[in-house]
Amino acid sequence: MDFSLQITNNNKTIIAKTAFFLFGLFLFLFALDLMGSSFQHLSKDSLRSIINAASNPFIGLFIGLLVTALIQSSSTTTTMVVTAVATGSITLHNAIPIIMGANVGTTITSTIIALGYIGKKTEFERAISAGVIHDIFNISIIFLLFPLEYKYSLLTNSAEYFIDLLNISATDDVSTAIKFKLFDFSWLVQLFDKLMPSAILNLLLSFILLFASIKIISKLIYNFIIGRAENRLQRYVFNDNFQSFSWGALATAVVQSSSITTSLIVPLVATGKANLKKVMPFVLGANIGTTVTAFIAVLYQSQTAISIAIAHLLFNVIGVVFYLSSPVLRQFLVWAASKFGHIAERYKFTIFIYILLVFFIIPFLLIFLN
């Protein structure tokens, strides 16, 4: 009797979680439609303000960093940028620095989680090292690729080259959007446009809905896939570099959140169940897996947005190849993270200064002053 009752309860739980997942999916697709419509209906002054802000690549970089640090979701930032490029609100060249900034902004989550070990000396040092290794990777790749993009438009030209190579018709006309519609929300978008004619308010609403939907989907998938396999992850994922890298890419692609998957390694390293050298490829793989969100958004938008998804993928692939191609560079990444953890353990105020300066104060001041 108790056994049958347990089965019934499990079935109810699965049904409830499936319904909640579908709700998150509907919310995600509707938010994309509403966001695209809102960008199209923005006034010329509002559109000019967005373009002017993003036209400065340094400001674009810090906008991406600050927004992602505040909402702790690079997927939301990336999807917004894809939509903006799809509707012609900003150019590919102006969008790429925002994507770069988002890659750094998303790393704050694992660093904050590492602070939970602040009362334990050895564990805190290891936790901070695991938390900042993602930061160091993305920041160093920006130092490498941002000047090349700024001066030579490396990623812009590369993305456009692949667009031509794949024979994709790049256009800013949303009427040529890919004819993929899992659910058609045009009628609901039109209703929102009538009820709330302000494009700015609709854009804000779509952003909130997009953020909420990604959080719902990623949390549910995490509970289904990652949460249940945590003990196995500790034992089998980090056996070799290829396995670690593959799991990082796969888990992040499924969960659609590098914040969640990279945060997973912090307690593993802190408690000594995995070492920093073995989890490093996992972090690199997570950077590849996180690009999936942009390609999902592309399927629902104008073909022009494919270019930003390709640029996002290229940025992460170049960074991963840069580090994986050299044992010396991999050792440097591990050494730098370990050194930072050692300093943070001795002078605990440094980690708080680091978080405030890198993720909030410097980006905010530069954006505000401009």
Buried (B, 14 or more C-beta within 10 A) or exposed (E): EEEEEEEEEEEEEEEEEEEBBEBBBBBBBBBBBBBBBBBBBBEEEBBEEBBEBBEBBBBBBBBBBBBBBBBBBBBBBBBBBBBBBBBBBBBBBBBBBBBBBBBBBBBBBBBBBBBBBBEBEEBBBBBBBBBBBBBBBBBBBBEEBBEEBBEEBBBBBBBBEBBEEEEBEBBBEBEEBBEEEEEEBEEBBEEBBEEEEEBEEBBEBBBEBBBBBBBBBBBBBBEBEBEEBEEEBBEEBBEEBEBBBBBBBBBBBBBBBBBBBBBBBBBBBBBEBBBBBBBBBBBBBBBBBBBBBBBBBBBBBBBBBBBBBBBBBBBBEBBBEBBBEEEEEBEBBBEBBBEBBBBBBEEEEBBEEBBEEBBBEBBBEBBEEE
